[in-house]
Amino acid sequence: MTDSSIDSRHFRDVLGHFPTGVTVVTGLDASGRPHGITIGSFVSVSLDPPLVGFLPGKKSRSWPAIAESGSFCVNILGAGQDELCWRFAKEPADGESKFEGVDWTPAGSGSPILPGVIGWIDCTVEASVEAGDHLFVEGRVQAMEHAADVGNAMIFFRGKVAKIDMPSA
Ligand SMILES: Cc1cc2nc3c(=O)[nH]c(=O)nc-3n(C[C@H](O)[C@H](O)[C@H](O)COP(=O)(O)O)c2cc1C
């Protein structure tokens, strides 16, 4: 099969069988306004130096705004945070912000840490490379933390949010 024979719906359907965690990548634009995008393509890249990565689409409205600051924060969603997952995956209503009513706190870079997340990773942009209709953005980790009392993780599988039931320690 050549790549031109891969139907985009089939591509999405098959890739949807690969379960991912769910993150929201947040940051501030040059005027200090917060932006965020739900991202499943988050990956740990390197331990030394500490690098992580993710792939925003080239049509993303929020990524160019976040990139202005040169920093971003990856927020790892826990089970039950479906509202945050869908809120940051949709375009907000006219004139509204995706952050309406969200009680966030700033990481060291100023990028938002969302309430109730099970972990966060504050980064500076190390590199941004074209990858088809997406960009591969590499971040250098500046600070990171996980919640003390972590419940279940959120996963995304076949277009739906699910959760992993962790056995209690
Ligand atoms: C679980 C989940 C994972 C997603 N992962 C990605 C991703 O890795 N890259 C991407 O570009 N969009 C991803 N999306 C879609 C974006 O969240 C969506 O297109 C969003 O509207 C982009 O916002 P923006 O235009 O404000 O940047 C994902 C959506 C969901 C629900």
The ligand as a MOL file (V3000), in Angstrom:
LIG
                    3D

  0  0  0     0  0            999 V3000
M  V30 BEGIN CTAB
M  V30 COUNTS 31 33 0 0 0
M  V30 BEGIN ATOM
M  V30 1 C -8.2260 13.4750 23.8360 0
M  V30 2 C -7.8190 14.4840 22.7770 0
M  V30 3 C -6.5140 14.5280 22.3280 0
M  V30 4 C -6.1110 15.4740 21.3560 0
M  V30 5 N -4.8070 15.5020 20.9470 0
M  V30 6 C -4.4060 16.4130 20.0340 0
M  V30 7 C -3.0430 16.4740 19.6280 0
M  V30 8 O -2.1890 15.7190 20.0810 0
M  V30 9 N -2.6880 17.4330 18.7060 0
M  V30 10 C -3.6250 18.2940 18.1870 0
M  V30 11 O -3.2510 19.1240 17.3490 0
M  V30 12 N -4.9190 18.2600 18.5590 0
M  V30 13 C -5.3230 17.3430 19.4720 0
M  V30 14 N -6.6330 17.2990 19.8640 0
M  V30 15 C -7.5940 18.2430 19.2590 0
M  V30 16 C -7.4620 19.6610 19.8420 0
M  V30 17 O -7.6550 19.6520 21.2370 0
M  V30 18 C -8.5390 20.5570 19.1780 0
M  V30 19 O -8.3260 20.5770 17.7860 0
M  V30 20 C -8.5740 21.9770 19.7290 0
M  V30 21 O -9.7640 22.6040 19.3020 0
M  V30 22 C -7.4150 22.8250 19.2870 0
M  V30 23 O -7.5600 24.0790 19.9190 0
M  V30 24 P -6.9530 25.4190 19.3580 0
M  V30 25 O -7.4490 25.5960 17.9420 0
M  V30 26 O -7.4610 26.4590 20.3190 0
M  V30 27 O -5.4550 25.2750 19.3810 0
M  V30 28 C -7.0560 16.3700 20.8210 0
M  V30 29 C -8.3910 16.3290 21.2860 0
M  V30 30 C -8.7650 15.3970 22.2390 0
M  V30 31 C -10.1990 15.3830 22.7200 0
M  V30 END ATOM
M  V30 BEGIN BOND
M  V30 1 1 1 2
M  V30 2 1 2 3
M  V30 3 2 2 30
M  V30 4 2 3 4
M  V30 5 1 4 5
M  V30 6 1 4 28
M  V30 7 2 5 6
M  V30 8 1 6 7
M  V30 9 1 6 13
M  V30 10 2 7 8
M  V30 11 1 7 9
M  V30 12 1 9 10
M  V30 13 2 10 11
M  V30 14 1 10 12
M  V30 15 2 12 13
M  V30 16 1 13 14
M  V30 17 1 14 15
M  V30 18 1 14 28
M  V30 19 1 15 16
M  V30 20 1 16 17
M  V30 21 1 16 18
M  V30 22 1 18 19
M  V30 23 1 18 20
M  V30 24 1 20 21
M  V30 25 1 20 22
M  V30 26 1 22 23
M  V30 27 1 23 24
M  V30 28 2 24 25
M  V30 29 1 24 26
M  V30 30 1 24 27
M  V30 31 2 28 29
M  V30 32 1 29 30
M  V30 33 1 30 31
M  V30 END BOND
M  V30 END CTAB
M  END
